């Protein structure tokens, strides 16, 4: 049974993603019943308080206090502003889809959210940071956000992989190969740790093929993916035996179990040609899941 199957999540105590995507679990004294639903379960919040811009990187996300749709404080969110993304709305699509797929594979991510900014909020931030005025104006509407985590530690450069995290590290390497993410490098891991858990974040550069005019004929082949040699886990996993059985089974089931719901969750204002390319890529590789797993093993041999 694939890792992404709802019953496996129930057995492992990790049913949150399947519940959010496909419905919710109703618990009775005798059993747990899965109840289907169609609406998105990704939280939508309103940015009401600006704290600061975080870092000087490509997107320079904003840390914002947000309210939920009932007007109650929803917490602090790291917001990737649409107007500050080099790839435009495509980067928001990549963030959202990658986050959801990571969860499907049992890889921890900061909970995603749609963060709405209005003209008043944009004007407030622009008054505080005039150089960001154009960015804020172009970000009015829905942006990609992730809940700020306070109980995590940044993954140190060249950290050894603890035994308890080994299988997760294998899954993360395969996941980054699947989504063609060149931005989880040895010197820039984009990882947190929390106990024995590894948390992945920052996927705006994932699905690097979306700018290509023509799709790759064999996207499950990894021979030309030189960025994998710079992956944070490559040197630690190289020449080691890796277990990809659960990942392969989940990949094969991806198009049927959650991909349609993930695609449907993308807001209309974010949609462009990139979404169809991402969906086609994932379906094609899923159809060759065993060959893809062999490619991972070959790259790590």
Order of alpha helices (4+ residues) and beta strands (2+ residues): alpha-alpha-beta-beta-beta-beta-beta-alpha-beta-beta-alpha-alpha-beta-beta-alpha-beta-beta-alpha-alpha-alpha-alpha-alpha
